[in-house]
Amino acid sequence: MIISRDFFQQDNVYSQEIILDLDDPIVNIVFLLAHAKVFADDLDLQFQDIKKEMLSVSYTDAVKIFDRYFGDYVILIEPTAGL
């Protein structure tokens, strides 16, 4: 799930969620792929297919692909500049 920064900064509680802030410089394509590998293995998905799909597009589209596969398990905070 991709949420806006404003929504996240309100009093919403996400104590059990995995939260990735897309403004954080560490959250790059390599970081997303590493998490995708772990999630794909846990969910019995074909990581190589997901990796190929994510690497064949822009970073913005790769984030959307990551969200499509894993958005039920991860909250992605939209970058300040938007996607």
PEBELDA-V799452 format. One record per backbone hydrogen bond with DSSP energy under -1.0 kcal/mol. CO is the residue of the C=O (numbers start at 1). NH is the residue of the N-H. Records with the same first field share a line. If there is no record, write none. Layout:
CO: NH / NH
//
This chain:
1: 76
3: 78
4: 8
5: 9
18: 75
20: 77
21: 24
24: 27
26: 28
28: 32
29: 33
30: 34
31: 35
32: 36
33: 37
34: 38
35: 39
36: 40
37: 41
38: 42
39: 43
40: 45
45: 47
46: 50
47: 51
48: 52
49: 53
50: 54
51: 55
58: 62
59: 63
60: 64
61: 65
62: 66
63: 67
64: 68
65: 69
66: 70
67: 71
70: 73 / 74
75: 20
76: 3
77: 22
79: 82
//
